């Protein structure tokens, strides 16, 4: 799980997103994203899936360019 959160933070920084903007992309609150990134809580299963898809799409874009 920590690796996924690390990838999420890398995605956020690479795309110059605020935590609020990232939260909007994932359909969650900014507070949730902040807690994930600071290891206070973990995302639920649906959110894990959404994070995986977001990170995967970024990886595919990187490979294709």
Buried (B, 14 or more C-beta within 10 A) or exposed (E): EEEBBEBBBEBBEEEEBEBEBBBBBBEBEBEBBBBBBEEEEEBEEEBBEBBEEBBEEBEEEEEEE
